[in-house]
Amino acid sequence: MTDTIGISKPLAAALLIKHGWNANLVSDKFCSDPDITMKLFKFSLENNKHPQPDLCPSCYEETSEWIKLEDCGHMLCRDCYTGYLMSKVGDGADCVFAICPDSKCNFIVPDGLFI
């Protein structure tokens, strides 16, 4: 599917989760609605470039190790992201619905970050 509509695997997975794993529905909606990521996740694929902050927006400390969600562009320091994901794992199976820690974003965290 990612080759068909030209999106990243994490974004395709997030769209599939939001649409009950119906690939045809995702393809149809993505191709017919250029604002689907804004409507579902509150970010635009055209405007996902965020400058690297001087301080982590969560702990307010300087760091050289950042974790960035490529599709939405939001980032936290490695320690804060690790703590966030560990807390989500505590939610059990619902951790697959973990969203970006940025308060204005609803993008689903890619499962690869949980490794």
GUMAR-719565 format. One record per atom (N, C-alpha, C): residue number from 1; residue in three letters; atom name; x, y, z. Coordinates in pm, 1 decimal. Layout:
// residues N
@seq->NUM, type->Ala, atom->CA, xx->X, yy->Y, zz->Z;
...
This chain:
// residues 115
@seq->1, type->Met, atom->N, xx->80.8, yy->-118.5, zz->0.0;
@seq->1, type->Met, atom->CA, xx->0.0, yy->0.0, zz->0.0;
@seq->1, type->Met, atom->C, xx->85.9, yy->126.0, zz->0.0;
@seq->2, type->Thr, atom->N, xx->197.5, yy->126.0, zz->72.0;
@seq->2, type->Thr, atom->CA, xx->280.2, yy->245.6, zz->78.5;
@seq->2, type->Thr, atom->C, xx->332.1, yy->282.8, zz->-60.1;
@seq->3, type->Asp, atom->N, xx->362.1, yy->183.6, zz->-142.7;
@seq->3, type->Asp, atom->CA, xx->407.2, yy->211.5, zz->-278.6;
@seq->3, type->Asp, atom->C, xx->293.3, yy->266.0, zz->-363.9;
@seq->4, type->Thr, atom->N, xx->173.2, yy->218.9, zz->-338.9;
@seq->4, type->Thr, atom->CA, xx->58.2, yy->258.4, zz->-417.8;
@seq->4, type->Thr, atom->C, xx->22.7, yy->405.7, zz->-398.8;
@seq->5, type->Ile, atom->N, xx->22.4, yy->452.9, zz->-273.7;
@seq->5, type->Ile, atom->CA, xx->-17.4, yy->591.5, zz->-250.6;
@seq->5, type->Ile, atom->C, xx->98.5, yy->680.5, zz->-207.0;
@seq->6, type->Gly, atom->N, xx->219.6, yy->625.2, zz->-200.2;
@seq->6, type->Gly, atom->CA, xx->339.0, yy->704.8, zz->-176.3;
@seq->6, type->Gly, atom->C, xx->352.4, yy->764.6, zz->-37.7;
@seq->7, type->Ile, atom->N, xx->324.1, yy->687.5, zz->66.6;
@seq->7, type->Ile, atom->CA, xx->340.4, yy->735.7, zz->203.7;
@seq->7, type->Ile, atom->C, xx->430.4, yy->640.8, zz->281.4;
@seq->8, type->Ser, atom->N, xx->474.4, yy->685.6, zz->398.4;
@seq->8, type->Ser, atom->CA, xx->561.9, yy->603.2, zz->480.7;
@seq->8, type->Ser, atom->C, xx->484.5, yy->485.9, zz->541.3;
@seq->9, type->Lys, atom->N, xx->557.2, yy->382.0, zz->579.9;
@seq->9, type->Lys, atom->CA, xx->493.6, yy->266.8, zz->644.8;
@seq->9, type->Lys, atom->C, xx->426.9, yy->305.5, zz->777.3;
@seq->10, type->Pro, atom->N, xx->491.3, yy->389.9, zz->862.8;
@seq->10, type->Pro, atom->CA, xx->422.3, yy->429.3, zz->986.5;
@seq->10, type->Pro, atom->C, xx->292.1, yy->506.1, zz->961.2;
@seq->11, type->Leu, atom->N, xx->290.8, yy->592.5, zz->861.2;
@seq->11, type->Leu, atom->CA, xx->167.8, yy->665.8, zz->830.5;
@seq->11, type->Leu, atom->C, xx->62.4, yy->570.8, zz->775.8;
@seq->12, type->Ala, atom->N, xx->102.7, yy->477.5, zz->690.7;
@seq->12, type->Ala, atom->CA, xx->7.7, yy->378.8, zz->638.6;
@seq->12, type->Ala, atom->C, xx->-51.3, yy->296.5, zz->752.9;
@seq->13, type->Ala, atom->N, xx->31.9, yy->255.3, zz->847.0;
@seq->13, type->Ala, atom->CA, xx->-17.5, yy->177.6, zz->961.5;
@seq->13, type->Ala, atom->C, xx->-114.8, yy->260.0, zz->1044.9;
@seq->14, type->Ala, atom->N, xx->-81.7, yy->387.3, zz->1069.1;
@seq->14, type->Ala, atom->CA, xx->-170.5, yy->474.1, zz->1147.4;
@seq->14, type->Ala, atom->C, xx->-304.4, yy->491.7, zz->1076.9;
@seq->15, type->Leu, atom->N, xx->-301.6, yy->511.2, zz->946.5;
@seq->15, type->Leu, atom->CA, xx->-425.8, yy->525.1, zz->870.1;
@seq->15, type->Leu, atom->C, xx->-506.7, yy->395.4, zz->872.1;
@seq->16, type->Leu, atom->N, xx->-438.5, yy->283.4, zz->861.7;
@seq->16, type->Leu, atom->CA, xx->-508.2, yy->154.5, zz->867.5;
@seq->16, type->Leu, atom->C, xx->-573.1, yy->132.1, zz->1003.4;
@seq->17, type->Ile, atom->N, xx->-502.8, yy->165.1, zz->1111.1;
@seq->17, type->Ile, atom->CA, xx->-559.9, yy->151.6, zz->1245.1;
@seq->17, type->Ile, atom->C, xx->-685.3, yy->236.9, zz->1257.1;
@seq->18, type->Lys, atom->N, xx->-677.0, yy->361.7, zz->1209.7;
@seq->18, type->Lys, atom->CA, xx->-791.6, yy->453.2, zz->1218.5;
@seq->18, type->Lys, atom->C, xx->-910.5, yy->409.7, zz->1132.8;
@seq->19, type->His, atom->N, xx->-884.7, yy->328.5, zz->1030.8;
@seq->19, type->His, atom->CA, xx->-991.0, yy->286.2, zz->939.5;
@seq->19, type->His, atom->C, xx->-1017.6, yy->135.5, zz->946.2;
@seq->20, type->Gly, atom->N, xx->-996.1, yy->78.0, zz->1061.6;
@seq->20, type->Gly, atom->CA, xx->-1030.8, yy->-63.1, zz->1081.8;
@seq->20, type->Gly, atom->C, xx->-958.6, yy->-160.6, zz->991.9;
@seq->21, type->Trp, atom->N, xx->-836.9, yy->-129.6, zz->953.2;
@seq->21, type->Trp, atom->CA, xx->-751.7, yy->-214.8, zz->869.7;
@seq->21, type->Trp, atom->C, xx->-808.7, yy->-238.8, zz->730.5;
@seq->22, type->Asn, atom->N, xx->-890.6, yy->-147.2, zz->682.4;
@seq->22, type->Asn, atom->CA, xx->-949.2, yy->-157.7, zz->549.0;
@seq->22, type->Asn, atom->C, xx->-860.0, yy->-80.2, zz->451.3;
@seq->23, type->Ala, atom->N, xx->-773.0, yy->-152.6, zz->381.0;
@seq->23, type->Ala, atom->CA, xx->-675.4, yy->-89.5, zz->291.4;
@seq->23, type->Ala, atom->C, xx->-742.7, yy->-15.4, zz->176.4;
@seq->24, type->Asn, atom->N, xx->-850.6, yy->-68.7, zz->123.0;
@seq->24, type->Asn, atom->CA, xx->-919.7, yy->-0.7, zz->12.9;
@seq->24, type->Asn, atom->C, xx->-977.8, yy->131.7, zz->58.6;
@seq->25, type->Leu, atom->N, xx->-1035.7, yy->135.0, zz->177.6;
@seq->25, type->Leu, atom->CA, xx->-1092.4, yy->258.0, zz->232.0;
@seq->25, type->Leu, atom->C, xx->-982.3, yy->361.9, zz->255.3;
@seq->26, type->Val, atom->N, xx->-869.1, yy->318.9, zz->310.6;
@seq->26, type->Val, atom->CA, xx->-757.3, yy->410.0, zz->334.4;
@seq->26, type->Val, atom->C, xx->-708.2, yy->468.4, zz->202.4;
@seq->27, type->Ser, atom->N, xx->-689.6, yy->383.9, zz->103.1;
@seq->27, type->Ser, atom->CA, xx->-641.6, yy->430.5, zz->-26.4;
@seq->27, type->Ser, atom->C, xx->-738.5, yy->530.9, zz->-87.7;
@seq->28, type->Asp, atom->N, xx->-866.3, yy->499.4, zz->-84.2;
@seq->28, type->Asp, atom->CA, xx->-967.7, yy->589.6, zz->-139.2;
@seq->28, type->Asp, atom->C, xx->-968.9, yy->722.7, zz->-65.0;
@seq->29, type->Lys, atom->N, xx->-969.3, yy->718.0, zz->67.5;
@seq->29, type->Lys, atom->CA, xx->-974.8, yy->841.7, zz->147.1;
@seq->29, type->Lys, atom->C, xx->-848.1, yy->924.5, zz->129.7;
@seq->30, type->Phe, atom->N, xx->-731.8, yy->859.4, zz->131.1;
@seq->30, type->Phe, atom->CA, xx->-606.8, yy->933.0, zz->119.0;
@seq->30, type->Phe, atom->C, xx->-597.3, yy->1001.5, zz->-17.6;
@seq->31, type->Cys, atom->N, xx->-637.1, yy->931.1, zz->-121.4;
@seq->31, type->Cys, atom->CA, xx->-626.7, yy->987.5, zz->-256.2;
@seq->31, type->Cys, atom->C, xx->-731.8, yy->1095.7, zz->-282.5;
@seq->32, type->Ser, atom->N, xx->-845.6, yy->1088.9, zz->-216.7;
@seq->32, type->Ser, atom->CA, xx->-952.4, yy->1186.4, zz->-242.0;
@seq->32, type->Ser, atom->C, xx->-949.0, yy->1305.7, zz->-146.6;
@seq->33, type->Asp, atom->N, xx->-876.4, yy->1295.7, zz->-36.7;
@seq->33, type->Asp, atom->CA, xx->-876.3, yy->1402.8, zz->62.2;
@seq->33, type->Asp, atom->C, xx->-733.8, yy->1441.6, zz->99.3;
@seq->34, type->Pro, atom->N, xx->-681.4, yy->1549.8, zz->39.6;
@seq->34, type->Pro, atom->CA, xx->-543.2, yy->1589.6, zz->69.1;
@seq->34, type->Pro, atom->C, xx->-522.0, yy->1635.0, zz->213.9;
@seq->35, type->Asp, atom->N, xx->-629.7, yy->1663.1, zz->285.6;
@seq->35, type->Asp, atom->CA, xx->-618.6, yy->1709.1, zz->424.6;
@seq->35, type->Asp, atom->C, xx->-645.8, yy->1598.3, zz->526.2;
@seq->36, type->Ile, atom->N, xx->-639.8, yy->1472.1, zz->484.9;
@seq->36, type->Ile, atom->CA, xx->-675.5, yy->1362.5, zz->575.0;
@seq->36, type->Ile, atom->C, xx->-585.5, yy->1356.6, zz->698.6;
@seq->37, type->Thr, atom->N, xx->-455.5, yy->1384.1, zz->682.3;
@seq->37, type->Thr, atom->CA, xx->-367.8, yy->1378.4, zz->800.9;
@seq->37, type->Thr, atom->C, xx->-400.8, yy->1490.8, zz->898.4;
@seq->38, type->Met, atom->N, xx->-441.1, yy->1605.5, zz->846.6;
@seq->38, type->Met, atom->CA, xx->-480.6, yy->1715.7, zz->935.4;
@seq->38, type->Met, atom->C, xx->-610.1, yy->1680.6, zz->1008.1;
@seq->39, type->Lys, atom->N, xx->-704.8, yy->1623.2, zz->937.7;
@seq->39, type->Lys, atom->CA, xx->-833.7, yy->1589.2, zz->997.9;
@seq->39, type->Lys, atom->C, xx->-820.7, yy->1477.8, zz->1102.4;
@seq->40, type->Leu, atom->N, xx->-739.7, yy->1378.0, zz->1073.9;
@seq->40, type->Leu, atom->CA, xx->-727.1, yy->1263.9, zz->1165.0;
@seq->40, type->Leu, atom->C, xx->-624.2, yy->1284.5, zz->1274.9;
@seq->41, type->Phe, atom->N, xx->-510.4, yy->1344.0, zz->1239.3;
@seq->41, type->Phe, atom->CA, xx->-397.3, yy->1347.7, zz->1332.2;
@seq->41, type->Phe, atom->C, xx->-353.8, yy->1488.4, zz->1373.2;
@seq->42, type->Lys, atom->N, xx->-409.5, yy->1589.9, zz->1311.7;
@seq->42, type->Lys, atom->CA, xx->-378.4, yy->1730.1, zz->1342.8;
@seq->42, type->Lys, atom->C, xx->-238.3, yy->1772.7, zz->1298.4;
@seq->43, type->Phe, atom->N, xx->-188.4, yy->1713.8, zz->1187.9;
@seq->43, type->Phe, atom->CA, xx->-65.0, yy->1762.2, zz->1127.2;
@seq->43, type->Phe, atom->C, xx->-76.5, yy->1749.2, zz->976.8;
@seq->44, type->Ser, atom->N, xx->-1.4, yy->1831.9, zz->907.0;
@seq->44, type->Ser, atom->CA, xx->-2.6, yy->1831.9, zz->761.3;
@seq->44, type->Ser, atom->C, xx->127.8, yy->1773.6, zz->709.0;
@seq->45, type->Leu, atom->N, xx->118.8, yy->1691.3, zz->607.6;
@seq->45, type->Leu, atom->CA, xx->240.6, yy->1635.4, zz->547.9;
@seq->45, type->Leu, atom->C, xx->324.9, yy->1744.8, zz->483.5;
@seq->46, type->Glu, atom->N, xx->262.6, yy->1854.5, zz->443.2;
@seq->46, type->Glu, atom->CA, xx->336.3, yy->1964.5, zz->382.4;
@seq->46, type->Glu, atom->C, xx->404.1, yy->2052.3, zz->487.2;
@seq->47, type->Asn, atom->N, xx->359.9, yy->2045.3, zz->611.6;
@seq->47, type->Asn, atom->CA, xx->411.2, yy->2134.7, zz->714.9;
@seq->47, type->Asn, atom->C, xx->457.9, yy->2055.0, zz->836.8;
@seq->48, type->Asn, atom->N, xx->539.9, yy->1954.7, zz->814.6;
@seq->48, type->Asn, atom->CA, xx->584.4, yy->1870.2, zz->925.4;
@seq->48, type->Asn, atom->C, xx->731.3, yy->1892.3, zz->961.7;
@seq->49, type->Lys, atom->N, xx->786.8, yy->2001.0, zz->916.3;
@seq->49, type->Lys, atom->CA, xx->927.5, yy->2031.4, zz->946.4;
@seq->49, type->Lys, atom->C, xx->933.1, yy->2122.8, zz->1067.8;
@seq->50, type->His, atom->N, xx->975.9, yy->2068.9, zz->1178.4;
@seq->50, type->His, atom->CA, xx->988.6, yy->2147.0, zz->1300.3;
@seq->50, type->His, atom->C, xx->1137.0, yy->2160.2, zz->1332.5;
@seq->51, type->Pro, atom->N, xx->1181.8, yy->2279.9, zz->1367.0;
@seq->51, type->Pro, atom->CA, xx->1323.7, yy->2294.7, zz->1401.5;
@seq->51, type->Pro, atom->C, xx->1356.0, yy->2218.5, zz->1529.6;
@seq->52, type->Gln, atom->N, xx->1476.9, yy->2166.7, zz->1535.2;
@seq->52, type->Gln, atom->CA, xx->1519.0, yy->2097.9, zz->1657.3;
@seq->52, type->Gln, atom->C, xx->1528.5, yy->2200.4, zz->1769.3;
@seq->53, type->Pro, atom->N, xx->1457.0, yy->2177.8, zz->1877.6;
@seq->53, type->Pro, atom->CA, xx->1461.0, yy->2275.7, zz->1986.7;
@seq->53, type->Pro, atom->C, xx->1594.8, yy->2272.2, zz->2059.6;
@seq->54, type->Asp, atom->N, xx->1624.3, yy->2380.9, zz->2129.3;
@seq->54, type->Asp, atom->CA, xx->1745.9, yy->2385.2, zz->2211.6;
@seq->54, type->Asp, atom->C, xx->1730.8, yy->2295.8, zz->2334.1;
@seq->55, type->Leu, atom->N, xx->1608.7, yy->2293.2, zz->2389.3;
@seq->55, type->Leu, atom->CA, xx->1579.2, yy->2213.4, zz->2507.8;
@seq->55, type->Leu, atom->C, xx->1465.9, yy->2116.7, zz->2476.3;
@seq->56, type->Cys, atom->N, xx->1466.7, yy->2003.1, zz->2543.5;
@seq->56, type->Cys, atom->CA, xx->1358.0, yy->1907.5, zz->2527.7;
@seq->56, type->Cys, atom->C, xx->1228.4, yy->1974.7, zz->2575.2;
@seq->57, type->Pro, atom->N, xx->1120.7, yy->1968.3, zz->2496.8;
@seq->57, type->Pro, atom->CA, xx->995.6, yy->2032.2, zz->2538.2;
@seq->57, type->Pro, atom->C, xx->927.2, yy->1963.6, zz->2656.6;
@seq->58, type->Ser, atom->N, xx->978.6, yy->1849.2, zz->2698.2;
@seq->58, type->Ser, atom->CA, xx->919.0, yy->1778.9, zz->2811.8;
@seq->58, type->Ser, atom->C, xx->997.1, yy->1802.3, zz->2941.3;
@seq->59, type->Cys, atom->N, xx->1129.0, yy->1778.1, zz->2938.7;
@seq->59, type->Cys, atom->CA, xx->1209.4, yy->1790.7, zz->3061.1;
@seq->59, type->Cys, atom->C, xx->1287.4, yy->1922.3, zz->3068.5;
@seq->60, type->Tyr, atom->N, xx->1289.1, yy->1997.2, zz->2958.3;
@seq->60, type->Tyr, atom->CA, xx->1357.5, yy->2126.4, zz->2950.3;
@seq->60, type->Tyr, atom->C, xx->1507.6, yy->2116.2, zz->2974.9;
@seq->61, type->Glu, atom->N, xx->1565.9, yy->2003.9, zz->2935.0;
@seq->61, type->Glu, atom->CA, xx->1710.6, yy->1987.4, zz->2946.6;
@seq->61, type->Glu, atom->C, xx->1773.4, yy->1985.5, zz->2808.0;
@seq->62, type->Glu, atom->N, xx->1900.6, yy->2022.1, zz->2802.1;
@seq->62, type->Glu, atom->CA, xx->1974.2, yy->2013.8, zz->2676.3;
@seq->62, type->Glu, atom->C, xx->2004.7, yy->1867.7, zz->2647.2;
@seq->63, type->Thr, atom->N, xx->2004.8, yy->1832.3, zz->2519.6;
@seq->63, type->Thr, atom->CA, xx->2035.4, yy->1694.5, zz->2481.2;
@seq->63, type->Thr, atom->C, xx->2091.2, yy->1692.0, zz->2340.3;
@seq->64, type->Ser, atom->N, xx->2162.6, yy->1586.4, zz->2310.8;
@seq->64, type->Ser, atom->CA, xx->2210.1, yy->1566.1, zz->2174.4;
@seq->64, type->Ser, atom->C, xx->2141.8, yy->1444.6, zz->2112.3;
@seq->65, type->Glu, atom->N, xx->2058.7, yy->1376.7, zz->2191.2;
@seq->65, type->Glu, atom->CA, xx->1990.2, yy->1256.8, zz->2143.0;
@seq->65, type->Glu, atom->C, xx->1840.2, yy->1282.8, zz->2135.1;
@seq->66, type->Trp, atom->N, xx->1790.8, yy->1291.5, zz->2013.1;
@seq->66, type->Trp, atom->CA, xx->1650.1, yy->1320.3, zz->1989.0;
@seq->66, type->Trp, atom->C, xx->1581.2, yy->1201.9, zz->1923.4;
@seq->67, type->Ile, atom->N, xx->1454.9, yy->1183.0, zz->1956.3;
@seq->67, type->Ile, atom->CA, xx->1368.3, yy->1088.6, zz->1885.7;
@seq->67, type->Ile, atom->C, xx->1266.3, yy->1174.3, zz->1812.7;
@seq->68, type->Lys, atom->N, xx->1254.6, yy->1153.4, zz->1682.8;
@seq->68, type->Lys, atom->CA, xx->1164.7, yy->1234.5, zz->1601.5;
@seq->68, type->Lys, atom->C, xx->1068.9, yy->1143.8, zz->1525.5;
@seq->69, type->Leu, atom->N, xx->941.8, yy->1178.2, zz->1529.5;
@seq->69, type->Leu, atom->CA, xx->844.3, yy->1110.2, zz->1445.2;
@seq->69, type->Leu, atom->C, xx->853.5, yy->1174.4, zz->1307.3;
@seq->70, type->Glu, atom->N, xx->898.8, yy->1099.4, zz->1210.4;
@seq->70, type->Glu, atom->CA, xx->927.0, yy->1155.2, zz->1078.8;
@seq->70, type->Glu, atom->C, xx->804.2, yy->1214.8, zz->1010.4;
@seq->71, type->Asp, atom->N, xx->688.8, yy->1153.5, zz->1026.8;
@seq->71, type->Asp, atom->CA, xx->571.3, yy->1202.6, zz->954.9;
@seq->71, type->Asp, atom->C, xx->518.1, yy->1333.4, zz->1011.6;
@seq->72, type->Cys, atom->N, xx->504.5, yy->1343.2, zz->1143.2;
@seq->72, type->Cys, atom->CA, xx->451.3, yy->1467.0, zz->1201.8;
@seq->72, type->Cys, atom->C, xx->561.8, yy->1565.2, zz->1236.6;
@seq->73, type->Gly, atom->N, xx->685.8, yy->1516.7, zz->1253.7;
@seq->73, type->Gly, atom->CA, xx->800.1, yy->1603.2, zz->1278.9;
@seq->73, type->Gly, atom->C, xx->824.7, yy->1637.6, zz->1424.8;
@seq->74, type->His, atom->N, xx->741.2, yy->1592.5, zz->1516.6;
@seq->74, type->His, atom->CA, xx->758.8, yy->1626.6, zz->1657.8;
@seq->74, type->His, atom->C, xx->867.9, yy->1541.0, zz->1721.2;
@seq->75, type->Met, atom->N, xx->936.5, yy->1598.7, zz->1821.1;
@seq->75, type->Met, atom->CA, xx->1048.2, yy->1527.8, zz->1882.6;
@seq->75, type->Met, atom->C, xx->1058.1, yy->1554.9, zz->2032.3;
@seq->76, type->Leu, atom->N, xx->1119.4, yy->1458.3, zz->2100.1;
@seq->76, type->Leu, atom->CA, xx->1155.0, yy->1466.8, zz->2242.0;
@seq->76, type->Leu, atom->C, xx->1294.3, yy->1409.5, zz->2257.3;
@seq->77, type->Cys, atom->N, xx->1357.1, yy->1437.3, zz->2371.1;
@seq->77, type->Cys, atom->CA, xx->1486.9, yy->1375.4, zz->2397.1;
@seq->77, type->Cys, atom->C, xx->1466.1, yy->1224.2, zz->2416.0;
@seq->78, type->Arg, atom->N, xx->1572.2, yy->1149.8, zz->2397.9;
@seq->78, type->Arg, atom->CA, xx->1564.0, yy->1003.3, zz->2407.3;
@seq->78, type->Arg, atom->C, xx->1509.9, yy->958.1, zz->2542.8;
@seq->79, type->Asp, atom->N, xx->1554.5, yy->1018.7, zz->2651.4;
@seq->79, type->Asp, atom->CA, xx->1508.9, yy->977.8, zz->2784.8;
@seq->79, type->Asp, atom->C, xx->1359.2, yy->1000.5, zz->2802.5;
@seq->80, type->Cys, atom->N, xx->1310.4, yy->1115.9, zz->2759.9;
@seq->80, type->Cys, atom->CA, xx->1166.9, yy->1144.9, zz->2774.6;
@seq->80, type->Cys, atom->C, xx->1083.0, yy->1053.4, zz->2685.3;
@seq->81, type->Tyr, atom->N, xx->1131.0, yy->1029.0, zz->2562.5;
@seq->81, type->Tyr, atom->CA, xx->1054.6, yy->941.1, zz->2472.8;
@seq->81, type->Tyr, atom->C, xx->1051.8, yy->799.3, zz->2528.5;
@seq->82, type->Thr, atom->N, xx->1164.1, yy->754.5, zz->2583.4;
@seq->82, type->Thr, atom->CA, xx->1169.1, yy->620.8, zz->2642.1;
@seq->82, type->Thr, atom->C, xx->1069.9, yy->610.4, zz->2758.0;
@seq->83, type->Gly, atom->N, xx->1068.5, yy->710.2, zz->2844.6;
@seq->83, type->Gly, atom->CA, xx->973.5, yy->711.3, zz->2956.0;
@seq->83, type->Gly, atom->C, xx->829.9, yy->713.8, zz->2908.8;
@seq->84, type->Tyr, atom->N, xx->802.6, yy->792.9, zz->2805.9;
@seq->84, type->Tyr, atom->CA, xx->667.6, yy->801.5, zz->2750.0;
@seq->84, type->Tyr, atom->C, xx->623.3, yy->665.6, zz->2695.6;
@seq->85, type->Leu, atom->N, xx->710.3, yy->602.6, zz->2616.4;
@seq->85, type->Leu, atom->CA, xx->674.0, yy->472.7, zz->2557.2;
@seq->85, type->Leu, atom->C, xx->660.0, yy->364.4, zz->2664.0;
@seq->86, type->Met, atom->N, xx->745.0, yy->367.8, zz->2767.2;
@seq->86, type->Met, atom->CA, xx->733.3, yy->270.2, zz->2876.1;
@seq->86, type->Met, atom->C, xx->597.8, yy->285.3, zz->2945.8;
@seq->87, type->Ser, atom->N, xx->553.3, yy->409.7, zz->2964.3;
@seq->87, type->Ser, atom->CA, xx->422.4, yy->430.5, zz->3027.9;
@seq->87, type->Ser, atom->C, xx->310.8, yy->378.2, zz->2938.3;
@seq->88, type->Lys, atom->N, xx->326.6, yy->389.9, zz->2807.3;
@seq->88, type->Lys, atom->CA, xx->225.2, yy->340.6, zz->2713.8;
@seq->88, type->Lys, atom->C, xx->222.2, yy->188.1, zz->2710.7;
@seq->89, type->Val, atom->N, xx->338.3, yy->123.8, zz->2725.2;
@seq->89, type->Val, atom->CA, xx->342.3, yy->-22.3, zz->2730.2;
@seq->89, type->Val, atom->C, xx->262.0, yy->-71.4, zz->2850.3;
@seq->90, type->Gly, atom->N, xx->261.3, yy->8.0, zz->2956.7;
@seq->90, type->Gly, atom->CA, xx->181.5, yy->-25.5, zz->3074.4;
@seq->90, type->Gly, atom->C, xx->32.0, yy->-28.1, zz->3046.0;
@seq->91, type->Asp, atom->N, xx->-10.8, yy->30.9, zz->2934.2;
@seq->91, type->Asp, atom->CA, xx->-152.2, yy->28.3, zz->2894.3;
@seq->91, type->Asp, atom->C, xx->-190.7, yy->-105.7, zz->2832.3;
@seq->92, type->Gly, atom->N, xx->-94.0, yy->-195.2, zz->2817.9;
@seq->92, type->Gly, atom->CA, xx->-121.6, yy->-325.7, zz->2758.4;
@seq->92, type->Gly, atom->C, xx->-143.4, yy->-314.4, zz->2608.4;
@seq->93, type->Ala, atom->N, xx->-239.8, yy->-390.3, zz->2557.6;
@seq->93, type->Ala, atom->CA, xx->-265.0, yy->-395.9, zz->2413.7;
@seq->93, type->Ala, atom->C, xx->-302.3, yy->-259.4, zz->2356.0;
@seq->94, type->Asp, atom->N, xx->-353.8, yy->-171.5, zz->2438.6;
@seq->94, type->Asp, atom->CA, xx->-390.8, yy->-37.9, zz->2390.3;
@seq->94, type->Asp, atom->C, xx->-270.2, yy->47.5, zz->2353.7;
@seq->95, type->Cys, atom->N, xx->-148.8, yy->-0.5, zz->2380.0;
@seq->95, type->Cys, atom->CA, xx->-30.7, yy->77.8, zz->2344.2;
@seq->95, type->Cys, atom->C, xx->-21.1, yy->97.5, zz->2193.3;
@seq->96, type->Val, atom->N, xx->-89.1, yy->13.4, zz->2113.9;
@seq->96, type->Val, atom->CA, xx->-87.2, yy->32.7, zz->1968.0;
@seq->96, type->Val, atom->C, xx->-158.0, yy->161.7, zz->1928.5;
@seq->97, type->Phe, atom->N, xx->-234.7, yy->221.6, zz->2020.8;
@seq->97, type->Phe, atom->CA, xx->-303.3, yy->347.4, zz->1994.5;
@seq->97, type->Phe, atom->C, xx->-229.9, yy->466.6, zz->2056.8;
@seq->98, type->Ala, atom->N, xx->-106.1, yy->446.1, zz->2102.8;
@seq->98, type->Ala, atom->CA, xx->-28.3, yy->555.5, zz->2161.8;
@seq->98, type->Ala, atom->C, xx->-9.9, yy->664.9, zz->2057.4;
@seq->99, type->Ile, atom->N, xx->-33.6, yy->789.0, zz->2098.7;
@seq->99, type->Ile, atom->CA, xx->-20.7, yy->899.6, zz->2005.5;
@seq->99, type->Ile, atom->C, xx->102.9, yy->982.2, zz->2037.6;
@seq->100, type->Cys, atom->N, xx->142.3, yy->1062.5, zz->1942.0;
@seq->100, type->Cys, atom->CA, xx->255.6, yy->1153.4, zz->1956.2;
@seq->100, type->Cys, atom->C, xx->242.2, yy->1230.0, zz->2087.6;
@seq->101, type->Pro, atom->N, xx->350.1, yy->1244.0, zz->2162.2;
@seq->101, type->Pro, atom->CA, xx->341.6, yy->1314.8, zz->2289.4;
@seq->101, type->Pro, atom->C, xx->319.0, yy->1465.5, zz->2276.6;
@seq->102, type->Asp, atom->N, xx->328.8, yy->1521.7, zz->2157.0;
@seq->102, type->Asp, atom->CA, xx->297.4, yy->1663.4, zz->2140.0;
@seq->102, type->Asp, atom->C, xx->147.6, yy->1681.3, zz->2163.5;
@seq->103, type->Ser, atom->N, xx->111.9, yy->1774.0, zz->2249.0;
@seq->103, type->Ser, atom->CA, xx->-27.9, yy->1789.6, zz->2291.5;
@seq->103, type->Ser, atom->C, xx->-122.3, yy->1829.1, zz->2178.0;
@seq->104, type->Lys, atom->N, xx->-70.0, yy->1879.8, zz->2067.9;
@seq->104, type->Lys, atom->CA, xx->-155.5, yy->1921.6, zz->1957.0;
@seq->104, type->Lys, atom->C, xx->-159.8, yy->1819.2, zz->1843.8;
@seq->105, type->Cys, atom->N, xx->-99.0, yy->1703.7, zz->1863.7;
@seq->105, type->Cys, atom->CA, xx->-87.0, yy->1604.7, zz->1757.7;
@seq->105, type->Cys, atom->C, xx->-150.2, yy->1472.6, zz->1800.9;
@seq->106, type->Asn, atom->N, xx->-218.1, yy->1406.8, zz->1709.4;
@seq->106, type->Asn, atom->CA, xx->-280.5, yy->1277.7, zz->1737.6;
@seq->106, type->Asn, atom->C, xx->-223.8, yy->1164.6, zz->1651.4;
@seq->107, type->Phe, atom->N, xx->-103.6, yy->1184.8, zz->1596.8;
@seq->107, type->Phe, atom->CA, xx->-43.6, yy->1081.7, zz->1512.5;
@seq->107, type->Phe, atom->C, xx->-9.8, yy->959.1, zz->1597.0;
@seq->108, type->Ile, atom->N, xx->-39.2, yy->842.3, zz->1547.0;
@seq->108, type->Ile, atom->CA, xx->-12.2, yy->718.0, zz->1618.6;
@seq->108, type->Ile, atom->C, xx->137.5, yy->687.0, zz->1610.6;
@seq->109, type->Val, atom->N, xx->197.7, yy->661.9, zz->1726.4;
@seq->109, type->Val, atom->CA, xx->340.9, yy->633.0, zz->1734.4;
@seq->109, type->Val, atom->C, xx->370.7, yy->502.5, zz->1659.5;
@seq->110, type->Pro, atom->N, xx->468.2, yy->505.1, zz->1567.8;
@seq->110, type->Pro, atom->CA, xx->503.0, yy->383.9, zz->1494.7;
@seq->110, type->Pro, atom->C, xx->548.3, yy->272.7, zz->1588.8;
@seq->111, type->Asp, atom->N, xx->505.2, yy->150.7, zz->1559.7;
@seq->111, type->Asp, atom->CA, xx->539.3, yy->38.0, zz->1647.1;
@seq->111, type->Asp, atom->C, xx->689.6, yy->14.2, zz->1655.2;
@seq->112, type->Gly, atom->N, xx->765.0, yy->54.6, zz->1555.5;
@seq->112, type->Gly, atom->CA, xx->909.8, yy->36.2, zz->1556.5;
@seq->112, type->Gly, atom->C, xx->980.0, yy->110.8, zz->1668.6;
@seq->113, type->Leu, atom->N, xx->917.7, yy->214.6, zz->1722.6;
@seq->113, type->Leu, atom->CA, xx->978.8, yy->288.3, zz->1833.4;
@seq->113, type->Leu, atom->C, xx->968.6, yy->212.8, zz->1964.8;
@seq->114, type->Phe, atom->N, xx->881.1, yy->114.7, zz->1972.6;
@seq->114, type->Phe, atom->CA, xx->863.6, yy->38.5, zz->2095.6;
@seq->114, type->Phe, atom->C, xx->970.7, yy->-67.9, zz->2114.6;
@seq->115, type->Ile, atom->N, xx->1055.7, yy->-86.4, zz->2016.9;
@seq->115, type->Ile, atom->CA, xx->1159.1, yy->-190.7, zz->2023.3;
@seq->115, type->Ile, atom->C, xx->1274.4, yy->-145.1, zz->2108.1;
